[in-house]
Amino acid sequence: MKNFRFIALLLAILMVAAVAFSCTGSNDSGSTTTPKTTTPAPTSSSSSATEAPGPDKPEIAEGMVGITPSYVDPLNLTEVGTKYWEYYSDANDYMKDAEDIVDTDFGGGQAHFDNKAPVSWTNGTNTEAAEEQIHGYNSGEIVVTVKTAGCKTIVLLVGAWNATNKLTVYDADMDDRGSLEVATAGGDAQMALVTVNLESYEGDEITIVLKAEQSNGGNVSLTAVAVN
């Protein structure tokens, strides 16, 4: 009788041990008997340390864009734009009997009449001859696209008011060719004469974007585009 009790007790111990082993040797999914290892999520500092640096921003090719800052001199569009020119105001004008190769988008905006650099011409379409025109057109962003076949230079009379005028060049495929700041102004508007040299440019079209950055309610302006 004692042997029977001993055997029964031994069997009970073995059953308890088997149940305990089954509970500790399996996981929730039942797919493995190996406990899962939890890897702590990286902290923000370790994550930023392992991130790959972003691509370098393109730079405008050396000698492609020239800037005359604080420009106040008279600008004769007939002399500068021997191939084509356009003048922007509440009464726009453009070169007479010439192929229109300039497309400009002001995205809204408005005309102003306080340019520091006066504009003139002698071969206009709407007004044949004009002197000391001080109008211009301003907006938060201005896009100028020029057909470049047979062109050597593009001249833009631009400005800024309560903002920085950032110029970006895009090629015919609208790939970014680089940016630079051309004028910065507070409450007193500033102008700049920008010359784009096309001698080494191979595309048949080029786009120039003027955008108001670091703006305190200000804008950028474009008075004229002249192509030679």
MOCOR-V570273 format. One record per residue. N is the residue number from 1. RES is the residue in one letter. SS is DSSP state (h for helix, s for strand, l for the rest). PHI is phi in radians with two decimals (NA if undefined). BURIAL is # if it has 24 or more other C-alpha atoms within 12 Angstrom, else .. Layout:
n/res/ss/phi/burial
N/RES/SS/PHI/BURIAL
N/RES/SS/PHI/BURIAL
//
This chain:
n/res/ss/phi/burial
1/M/l/NA/.
2/K/h/-1.10/.
3/N/h/-1.09/.
4/F/h/-1.12/.
5/R/h/-1.11/.
6/F/h/-1.11/.
7/I/h/-1.13/.
8/A/h/-1.12/.
9/L/h/-1.14/.
10/L/h/-1.11/.
11/L/h/-1.13/.
12/A/h/-1.10/.
13/I/h/-1.09/.
14/L/h/-1.11/.
15/M/h/-1.18/.
16/V/h/-1.10/.
17/A/h/-1.12/.
18/A/h/-1.13/.
19/V/h/-1.14/.
20/A/h/-1.11/.
21/F/h/-1.11/.
22/S/h/-1.11/.
23/C/h/-1.26/.
24/T/h/-1.50/.
25/G/l/-1.70/.
26/S/l/-2.19/.
27/N/l/-2.02/.
28/D/l/-1.11/.
29/S/l/-1.41/.
30/G/l/1.30/.
31/S/l/-1.52/.
32/T/l/-2.64/.
33/T/l/-1.76/.
34/T/l/-1.67/.
35/P/l/-1.01/.
36/K/l/-1.25/.
37/T/l/-1.79/.
38/T/l/-1.67/.
39/T/l/-1.67/.
40/P/l/-1.08/.
41/A/l/-1.15/.
42/P/l/-1.16/.
43/T/l/-1.30/.
44/S/h/-1.10/.
45/S/h/-1.23/.
46/S/h/-1.23/.
47/S/h/-1.16/.
48/S/h/-1.18/.
49/A/h/-1.23/.
50/T/h/-1.73/.
51/E/l/-1.22/.
52/A/l/-1.27/.
53/P/l/-1.13/.
54/G/l/-1.20/.
55/P/l/-1.16/.
56/D/l/-1.14/.
57/K/l/-1.24/.
58/P/l/-1.17/.
59/E/l/-1.95/.
60/I/l/-1.10/#
61/A/l/-0.97/.
62/E/l/-1.02/.
63/G/l/1.47/.
64/M/l/-1.35/#
65/V/s/-2.16/#
66/G/s/-1.96/#
67/I/s/-2.24/#
68/T/s/-1.88/.
69/P/s/-1.33/#
70/S/l/0.85/#
71/Y/l/-1.33/#
72/V/l/-2.32/.
73/D/l/-1.35/.
74/P/l/-1.11/.
75/L/s/-2.21/#
76/N/s/-1.67/#
77/L/h/-1.19/#
78/T/h/-1.12/#
79/E/h/-1.36/.
80/V/h/-1.45/#
81/G/l/-1.81/#
82/T/l/-1.23/#
83/K/l/-1.65/#
84/Y/s/-3.00/#
85/W/s/-2.62/#
86/E/s/-2.41/#
87/Y/s/-2.17/#
88/Y/l/-2.03/#
89/S/l/-2.88/#
90/D/l/-1.29/.
91/A/l/-2.35/.
92/N/l/-1.09/#
93/D/s/-2.54/#
94/Y/s/-2.76/#
95/M/s/-1.12/#
96/K/l/-1.33/#
97/D/l/0.96/.
98/A/l/-2.34/.
99/E/l/-1.23/.
100/D/l/-1.32/.
101/I/l/-2.03/#
102/V/s/-2.11/#
103/D/s/-2.10/#
104/T/s/-2.19/#
105/D/s/-2.16/#
106/F/l/-1.60/#
107/G/l/1.01/.
108/G/l/1.73/.
109/G/l/1.53/.
110/Q/s/-2.72/#
111/A/s/-1.46/#
112/H/s/-2.35/#
113/F/l/-2.44/#
114/D/l/-2.34/#
115/N/l/-1.09/#
116/K/l/-1.43/#
117/A/l/-1.90/#
118/P/l/-1.33/#
119/V/s/-2.01/#
120/S/s/-2.48/#
121/W/s/-2.86/#
122/T/l/-2.28/#
123/N/l/-2.40/#
124/G/s/-1.43/#
125/T/l/-1.55/.
126/N/l/-1.40/.
127/T/l/-2.18/.
128/E/l/-1.04/.
129/A/l/-2.30/.
130/A/s/-2.49/#
131/E/s/-2.28/.
132/E/s/0.86/.
133/Q/s/-1.35/#
134/I/l/-2.03/#
135/H/l/-1.45/#
136/G/s/-2.94/#
137/Y/s/-2.30/#
138/N/s/-2.17/#
139/S/s/-2.94/#
140/G/l/-1.33/#
141/E/s/-2.64/#
142/I/s/-2.22/#
143/V/s/-2.03/#
144/V/s/-2.11/#
145/T/s/-2.07/#
146/V/s/-2.17/#
147/K/s/-1.36/#
148/T/l/-1.74/#
149/A/l/-1.03/.
150/G/l/1.32/.
151/C/l/-1.74/#
152/K/l/-1.88/#
153/T/s/-2.51/#
154/I/s/-2.15/#
155/V/s/-1.99/#
156/L/s/-2.20/#
157/L/s/-1.70/#
158/V/s/-2.14/#
159/G/s/-2.74/#
160/A/s/-2.58/#
161/W/s/-2.51/#
162/N/l/0.92/#
163/A/s/-2.95/#
164/T/s/-1.86/#
165/N/s/-1.55/#
166/K/s/-1.75/#
167/L/s/-1.76/#
168/T/s/-2.20/#
169/V/s/-1.82/#
170/Y/s/-2.15/#
171/D/l/-1.47/#
172/A/l/-1.11/.
173/D/l/-1.60/.
174/M/l/1.08/.
175/D/l/-1.49/.
176/D/s/-1.17/.
177/R/s/-1.82/#
178/G/s/2.13/#
179/S/s/-2.36/#
180/L/s/-2.82/#
181/E/s/-1.54/#
182/V/s/-1.92/#
183/A/s/-2.86/#
184/T/s/-2.34/#
185/A/s/-2.60/#
186/G/l/-1.69/.
187/G/l/-1.27/.
188/D/l/-1.76/.
189/A/l/-1.05/#
190/Q/s/-2.14/#
191/M/s/-2.12/#
192/A/s/-2.59/#
193/L/s/-1.79/#
194/V/s/-1.91/#
195/T/s/-2.07/#
196/V/s/-1.80/#
197/N/s/-1.55/#
198/L/l/-1.79/#
199/E/l/-1.02/.
200/S/l/-1.82/.
201/Y/l/-1.58/#
202/E/l/-1.84/.
203/G/l/-1.34/.
204/D/l/-1.63/.
205/E/s/-2.72/#
206/I/s/-2.42/#
207/T/s/-2.10/#
208/I/s/-2.11/#
209/V/s/-1.92/#
210/L/s/-1.90/#
211/K/s/-2.28/#
212/A/s/-1.39/#
213/E/s/-2.10/#
214/Q/l/0.85/.
215/S/l/-1.52/.
216/N/l/-1.91/.
217/G/l/1.29/.
218/G/l/-1.67/#
219/N/s/-2.77/#
220/V/s/-2.04/#
221/S/s/-2.33/#
222/L/s/-2.40/#
223/T/s/-1.71/#
224/A/s/-2.78/#
225/V/s/-2.22/#
226/A/s/-2.28/#
227/V/s/-2.07/#
228/N/l/-2.08/#
//
